[in-house]
Amino acid sequence: MITLEAVSKIYPGRREAALQEVSLQVPPGEFVYLTGPSGAGKTTLLRLLYGAELATEGRVLVGGTDVSRLPPRRLPSLRRRLGVVFQEFRLLPKQSVFENVALSLRVAGLRGTPLLQRVEEVLEQVKLSDLAQAAAGTLSGGEQQRVALARALAPGPALILADEPTGNLDPDNALMIMRLLVGDYVGGATVVVATHDPTLLSLVRGARVIHLQQGRLEQVA
């Protein structure tokens, strides 16, 4: 599902690389924790996977597609196959919870009754059915993160990338988020979760733990 071949990323104006010669393979259907302190390169690695950044050196392959050489016009096609949970939510604050989730399904080509049913189903999963018509910007941080997760999971992507999905949540909401991610993993999705919270690492039996330190891959457990 994911292959990184000697990948480095150097941002203009910075002396040190954000990522340095990282090589990694993640087969389909694996659950991976990406750990390391703030600034280790976790977010940069995820951004390379969904095409928000291009590698300075090396190759980044997602589902057989070389993202590092993908023309910008083909990025939307790649992203329709992914579910991305951003740390800062990236919701449309004036739109309803329903519309924020429905957007990912419309982009994927779903319409009509199937779209309505899928939105209702995923909002039930994240326990937000009663807030379906509320403006996303009026919700609490935990509720907004659940909307962001529902939006990412709704199309049933084969690959889910989550950047610190529990970083700003209370323990109950954090556990709910992780259970939903585990549910999709059990259903066959490949899941990559970037986190600095060591308490999450024991929640998924058999998950692989990949540790980054100053842009380098230090250990794989």
C-alpha positions as CSV (number, residue, x, y, z in Angstrom):
1,M,0.0,0.0,0.0
2,I,2.8,2.4,1.0
3,T,6.4,2.4,-0.2
4,L,9.0,5.1,0.7
5,E,12.4,4.7,-1.0
6,A,15.2,6.8,0.5
7,V,12.9,9.8,0.9
8,S,14.2,13.2,2.0
9,K,12.4,16.4,2.4
10,I,14.2,19.8,2.8
11,Y,12.1,22.9,3.2
12,P,13.5,26.2,1.6
13,G,15.4,28.3,4.1
14,R,16.0,25.4,6.5
15,R,19.4,23.9,7.1
16,E,18.2,20.6,8.5
17,A,16.1,18.1,6.6
18,A,12.5,17.5,7.8
19,L,13.0,13.9,6.6
20,Q,16.3,12.2,5.9
21,E,16.6,9.1,3.7
22,V,13.5,7.4,5.0
23,S,12.7,4.0,3.6
24,L,9.6,2.1,4.6
25,Q,7.0,-0.4,3.4
26,V,3.5,-0.7,4.7
27,P,1.5,-3.6,3.2
28,P,-2.3,-3.4,2.7
29,G,-4.4,-4.0,5.8
30,E,-1.7,-3.0,8.4
31,F,-2.2,-0.6,11.3
32,V,0.9,1.6,11.9
33,Y,1.7,4.1,14.6
34,L,4.1,6.8,13.6
35,T,5.7,8.2,16.7
36,G,8.3,10.7,17.7
37,P,8.6,14.1,19.4
38,S,7.2,17.3,18.0
39,G,9.3,18.2,14.9
40,A,10.4,14.7,14.3
41,G,8.9,14.6,10.8
42,K,5.6,12.8,11.4
43,T,3.3,15.4,9.8
44,T,5.8,15.9,6.9
45,L,5.7,12.2,6.2
46,L,1.9,12.2,6.1
47,R,1.8,15.2,3.9
48,L,4.0,13.5,1.4
49,L,1.6,10.5,1.3
50,Y,-1.4,12.6,0.3
51,G,0.5,14.9,-2.0
52,A,0.4,18.1,0.0
53,E,4.3,18.1,-0.2
54,L,6.7,16.7,-2.7
55,A,9.8,14.8,-1.7
56,T,13.1,16.5,-2.3
57,E,14.7,13.1,-3.0
58,G,13.5,9.6,-3.3
59,R,10.1,8.0,-4.2
60,V,6.8,8.0,-2.4
61,L,4.4,5.3,-3.7
62,V,0.8,5.0,-2.5
63,G,-1.3,2.2,-3.9
64,G,1.2,1.8,-6.7
65,T,1.1,5.5,-7.7
66,D,4.3,7.5,-7.5
67,V,3.0,10.5,-5.6
68,S,6.4,12.3,-5.8
69,R,5.9,12.5,-9.6
70,L,2.2,12.9,-9.8
71,P,1.0,15.9,-11.9
72,P,-1.2,18.3,-9.9
73,R,-4.2,17.6,-12.0
74,R,-4.2,14.0,-10.9
75,L,-3.9,14.7,-7.1
76,P,-7.7,14.9,-6.6
77,S,-8.0,11.4,-8.0
78,L,-5.4,10.1,-5.5
79,R,-7.1,11.9,-2.6
80,R,-10.4,10.4,-3.4
81,R,-8.9,7.0,-2.4
82,L,-7.7,8.3,0.9
83,G,-9.2,9.3,4.2
84,V,-7.3,12.0,5.9
85,V,-7.9,13.2,9.5
86,F,-6.2,16.5,10.1
87,Q,-5.1,17.7,13.5
88,E,-6.7,21.1,12.9
89,F,-10.0,19.5,11.7
90,R,-10.2,21.6,8.4
91,L,-14.0,21.7,8.5
92,L,-16.3,24.2,6.7
93,P,-17.3,26.1,9.9
94,K,-20.5,27.7,8.5
95,Q,-21.7,24.5,6.9
96,S,-23.7,21.9,8.8
97,V,-22.2,18.7,10.2
98,F,-24.2,16.8,7.6
99,E,-22.8,18.9,4.7
100,N,-19.2,18.6,6.0
101,V,-19.5,14.8,5.9
102,A,-21.6,14.7,2.7
103,L,-18.9,16.7,0.9
104,S,-16.4,13.8,0.9
105,L,-19.1,11.5,-0.5
106,R,-20.1,13.9,-3.3
107,V,-16.4,14.2,-4.3
108,A,-16.4,10.4,-4.5
109,G,-19.4,10.5,-6.8
110,L,-22.2,9.4,-4.4
111,R,-25.6,11.1,-4.7
112,G,-29.2,10.8,-3.6
113,T,-30.5,8.2,-1.1
114,P,-27.2,6.3,-0.9
115,L,-25.4,9.5,0.2
116,L,-28.1,10.3,2.7
117,Q,-28.0,6.8,4.2
118,R,-24.2,6.8,4.4
119,V,-24.0,10.2,6.1
120,E,-26.6,9.1,8.7
121,E,-24.8,5.8,9.3
122,V,-21.4,7.4,9.9
123,L,-22.9,10.2,12.1
124,E,-24.5,7.5,14.2
125,Q,-21.1,5.8,14.5
126,V,-19.5,9.0,15.9
127,K,-22.5,9.7,18.0
128,L,-23.4,13.0,16.3
129,S,-26.7,12.3,14.8
130,D,-28.4,14.9,17.0
131,L,-26.0,17.6,15.7
132,A,-26.4,16.8,12.0
133,Q,-27.8,20.3,11.2
134,A,-25.6,22.3,13.6
135,A,-23.0,24.5,12.0
136,A,-19.6,22.8,12.4
137,G,-18.0,25.9,13.7
138,T,-20.3,25.9,16.8
139,L,-19.2,22.5,18.0
140,S,-16.6,21.7,20.7
141,G,-13.1,20.6,19.8
142,G,-14.0,17.0,20.5
143,E,-17.1,17.1,18.4
144,Q,-15.3,18.8,15.5
145,Q,-12.7,16.0,15.6
146,R,-15.5,13.4,15.4
147,V,-16.9,15.3,12.4
148,A,-13.5,15.3,10.7
149,L,-13.2,11.6,11.3
150,A,-16.7,10.9,10.0
151,R,-15.8,12.8,6.8
152,A,-12.6,10.8,6.3
153,L,-14.3,7.4,6.9
154,A,-17.5,8.0,5.0
155,P,-16.3,7.0,1.5
156,G,-14.8,3.8,2.9
157,P,-11.2,4.5,1.9
158,A,-8.6,1.8,1.6
159,L,-6.0,4.0,3.3
160,I,-6.6,6.2,6.3
161,L,-4.0,8.8,7.5
162,A,-4.6,10.4,10.9
163,D,-2.4,13.2,12.2
164,E,-2.6,13.4,16.0
165,P,-6.3,12.5,15.9
166,T,-6.6,12.5,19.7
167,G,-4.1,15.3,20.5
168,N,-6.7,17.8,21.8
169,L,-9.3,15.4,23.1
170,D,-10.4,14.2,26.5
171,P,-9.8,10.4,27.3
172,D,-13.4,9.4,26.4
173,N,-13.4,11.1,23.0
174,A,-9.9,9.9,22.3
175,L,-10.9,6.3,23.0
176,M,-13.9,6.7,20.7
177,I,-11.8,8.0,17.8
178,M,-9.3,5.1,18.2
179,R,-12.1,2.5,18.3
180,L,-13.5,3.9,15.0
181,L,-10.1,3.7,13.4
182,V,-9.6,0.2,14.7
183,G,-13.0,-0.7,13.2
184,D,-11.9,0.3,9.8
185,Y,-8.6,-1.5,10.2
186,V,-10.5,-4.7,11.1
187,G,-12.6,-4.1,8.0
188,G,-9.5,-4.2,5.8
189,A,-8.3,-0.6,5.6
190,T,-4.7,0.3,6.0
191,V,-4.4,2.9,8.9
192,V,-1.4,5.2,9.7
193,V,-1.8,7.2,12.9
194,A,0.8,9.8,13.8
195,T,0.9,10.4,17.6
196,H,3.2,11.5,20.4
197,D,0.9,9.8,23.0
198,P,2.4,6.5,24.2
199,T,-0.9,5.5,25.9
200,L,-2.4,4.8,22.5
201,L,0.2,2.3,21.4
202,S,-1.3,-0.6,23.4
203,L,-4.8,-0.1,21.9
204,V,-4.3,-2.1,18.7
205,R,-2.9,-5.6,19.1
206,G,-0.3,-6.4,16.5
207,A,0.1,-2.8,15.4
208,R,3.5,-1.7,14.1
209,V,5.3,1.2,15.8
210,I,7.5,3.4,13.6
211,H,9.6,5.9,15.5
212,L,11.0,9.1,13.9
213,Q,13.7,11.2,15.5
214,Q,15.0,14.5,13.8
215,G,13.7,13.3,10.5
216,R,15.3,9.9,10.6
217,L,13.7,6.5,11.0
218,E,15.2,5.2,14.2
219,Q,13.3,2.0,15.0
220,V,10.4,-0.2,13.8
221,A,8.8,-2.3,16.5
